[in-house]
Amino acid sequence: MSLILSIETSTTVCSAALHNEGKLVALEITHVVNSAASQLAVMVDNLLKQSGNPDAVAVSSGPGSYTGLRIGVATAKGICYALDVPLIAVNSLELMAVQVRHSSFNIHHSLFCPMIDARRMEVYTMLLDQKMNVISPIEAKVIDSSSFADQLHDHEILFFGNGAMKCKDTIIHPNAKFIDGIFPSAEWMGGIAFDLFKMNKFEDVVDFEPLYLKDFIAKKPKSLV
């Protein structure tokens, strides 16, 4: 038995799950914006009351929301320290691609392009093939009408994630397909995390940091006048 607690906080959705040898046991999720700070600890507590201590903790490593990732990683590290269990990192973009790959969508021989919103017309993205091989590495990319033109010439590309929806009217091509309703979720972390667990691919709990891609930019408070 390998019980893994998974934590996902890279977007506006906050979730935590338990998997036994990659199979989902329990899930806690909320779609309330900015809820990670107040709800994540409660979710984790609810899950661990059902199962006891996990054998490892998996956490989304980004890219994504700066604040959300910090909260998720800090929580995961705290549990690892307290229980003396290993830490596993799961890429947020690959996590969405796995969800689409195992879904009922008609994916043919399409390439996968997960996108996480990064303000204005910029997204965090990467490009993967059917076997999850990286075609284009993770980057913060400003989207315009020429984005992915070379790849779209030869391949159907599935675009998904909260960054993809704002690109629908910009990336216009017969081979560009957009899938709604896909977001990083702890529900889908189990298989990835279990594979990494079996290979002993663990992170240094002290030094591990999420993949932010960009520096945090504090917003100016609104005038009270």
C-alpha positions in Angstrom: 0.0 0.0 0.0 1.3 3.4 -1.0 -1.0 6.2 0.2 -0.2 9.6 -1.3 -1.7 12.9 -0.3 -1.9 15.3 -3.3 -2.3 19.1 -3.1 -3.1 21.3 -6.1 -3.3 25.1 -5.8 -1.8 26.5 -9.0 -5.0 28.2 -10.2 -8.3 29.6 -8.7 -9.3 26.0 -8.0 -8.0 24.5 -4.7 -8.0 20.8 -4.2 -6.6 17.9 -2.2 -6.9 14.2 -2.7 -5.8 10.8 -1.4 -4.6 8.0 -3.8 -3.8 4.5 -2.9 -1.2 3.1 -5.5 -2.5 5.8 -7.9 -6.2 5.1 -7.5 -8.4 7.8 -6.1 -9.6 7.3 -2.5 -11.0 10.7 -1.6 -11.2 14.2 -3.0 -11.8 17.7 -1.5 -12.2 20.6 -3.9 -13.4 24.2 -4.0 -13.8 26.5 -6.9 -14.0 29.6 -4.7 -11.3 32.2 -5.8 -8.5 32.8 -3.3 -9.7 30.0 -1.0 -6.4 28.1 -0.6 -5.3 30.1 2.4 -8.5 29.5 4.4 -9.6 26.1 3.0 -6.6 24.0 2.2 -5.7 23.1 5.7 -9.3 22.1 6.4 -9.4 19.9 3.3 -6.2 18.1 4.2 -7.4 17.6 7.8 -10.6 16.1 6.5 -8.7 13.7 4.3 -6.2 12.6 6.9 -8.9 11.9 9.4 -10.2 9.3 7.0 -6.9 7.6 6.2 -4.2 8.2 8.8 -0.8 9.3 7.8 0.2 9.2 4.1 3.4 7.6 2.7 4.2 10.7 0.7 2.9 14.1 -0.2 2.6 15.3 -3.8 2.2 19.0 -4.6 1.7 21.0 -7.8 5.1 22.6 -8.7 3.7 25.2 -11.1 3.6 27.2 -13.1 0.6 29.1 -11.9 -0.6 31.5 -9.3 2.3 32.8 -7.2 0.3 33.0 -4.0 -1.5 29.7 -4.6 1.7 27.8 -5.3 3.4 29.3 -2.2 0.5 28.2 0.0 0.3 24.7 -1.5 4.1 24.1 -1.3 4.3 25.5 2.3 1.5 23.2 3.4 3.0 20.2 1.7 6.5 20.9 3.2 4.9 21.3 6.7 3.2 17.9 6.4 6.4 16.2 5.1 8.4 17.7 8.1 5.8 16.7 10.6 5.3 13.1 9.4 8.9 12.5 8.0 7.6 11.5 4.6 9.0 12.4 1.1 7.8 15.3 -1.1 6.8 14.7 -4.8 6.5 17.5 -7.3 3.9 17.4 -10.2 3.9 19.9 -13.0 0.6 21.8 -13.3 0.6 21.8 -17.1 1.4 18.1 -17.5 -1.3 17.4 -14.9 -3.9 18.9 -17.2 -2.5 17.1 -20.3 -2.9 13.8 -18.4 -6.5 14.6 -17.7 -7.3 15.2 -21.3 -5.3 12.1 -22.4 -7.4 9.9 -20.2 -10.7 11.6 -21.0 -13.4 10.6 -23.5 -12.4 13.4 -25.9 -11.6 12.4 -29.5 -7.9 13.2 -29.3 -6.8 11.4 -32.5 -3.0 12.1 -32.9 -3.4 15.6 -31.5 -0.7 17.5 -29.6 -1.7 18.8 -26.2 -1.3 22.5 -25.3 -2.3 23.2 -21.7 -2.5 26.9 -20.8 -2.7 28.7 -17.4 -3.8 32.3 -17.4 -0.9 34.7 -16.7 -2.6 38.2 -17.2 -3.6 39.9 -20.4 -2.8 37.8 -23.4 0.1 35.9 -21.7 -0.2 32.3 -20.7 2.0 29.7 -19.0 2.1 26.9 -21.5 3.9 23.9 -23.1 3.4 21.5 -26.0 3.3 17.7 -25.6 2.6 14.8 -27.8 0.4 11.7 -27.1 3.1 10.0 -25.2 3.7 13.1 -23.0 7.0 13.8 -24.7 7.8 17.6 -24.6 7.6 19.2 -28.0 7.9 22.8 -26.7 9.1 23.4 -23.1 7.3 25.4 -20.4 7.3 29.1 -21.0 5.4 32.3 -20.3 4.1 33.1 -23.8 2.3 36.2 -25.2 -0.4 34.9 -27.6 -1.0 36.5 -30.9 -2.5 35.4 -34.3 0.8 33.7 -35.3 1.2 31.7 -32.2 1.7 27.9 -32.9 1.4 28.5 -36.6 4.2 26.1 -37.6 2.8 23.3 -35.4 -0.8 23.9 -36.5 0.2 23.5 -40.1 1.1 19.8 -39.5 -0.9 18.8 -36.4 -4.2 19.2 -34.7 -3.6 20.9 -31.3 -5.9 20.7 -28.3 -5.9 23.9 -26.3 -7.2 23.7 -22.7 -7.0 25.3 -19.3 -8.1 28.7 -18.0 -5.6 30.4 -20.2 -6.9 28.8 -23.4 -10.3 30.2 -23.3 -9.1 33.8 -23.8 -7.1 32.7 -26.8 -10.1 31.3 -28.8 -10.6 34.4 -30.8 -6.8 34.9 -31.5 -5.6 31.4 -32.4 -7.9 30.8 -35.4 -7.0 27.7 -37.5 -8.8 24.5 -38.6 -6.4 22.4 -36.6 -6.9 24.4 -33.4 -9.4 22.8 -31.0 -10.4 24.2 -27.7 -11.6 22.1 -24.7 -13.5 23.8 -21.9 -13.7 22.8 -18.3 -10.1 21.5 -17.8 -8.1 22.7 -14.8 -5.3 21.3 -12.6 -6.8 19.1 -10.0 -5.5 16.9 -7.2 -7.9 14.2 -8.5 -5.5 13.5 -11.4 -2.2 13.7 -9.5 -2.3 10.1 -8.2 -1.0 8.2 -11.2 1.9 10.7 -11.8 2.8 10.8 -8.2 2.7 7.1 -7.7 5.0 6.6 -10.7 7.5 9.1 -9.2 7.1 7.4 -5.8 8.1 4.0 -7.2 11.2 5.6 -8.8 12.1 7.4 -5.6 12.0 10.7 -7.4 11.6 12.9 -4.4 12.3 16.6 -3.8 14.5 18.2 -1.2 12.0 19.4 1.4 14.3 22.2 2.5 15.3 23.6 -0.9 12.3 22.9 -3.1 10.6 25.9 -4.7 7.7 26.0 -7.1 8.2 27.0 -10.8 6.9 30.6 -10.8 8.3 31.6 -14.2 7.7 35.2 -13.3 8.4 37.4 -10.3 5.5 38.3 -8.0 4.0 41.7 -8.8 2.0 43.3 -5.9 -1.1 45.1 -6.9 -1.6 48.6 -5.7 -4.5 49.0 -3.3 -7.6 50.8 -4.5 -8.0 54.3 -3.4 -10.3 54.8 -0.4 -11.4 58.2 -1.6 
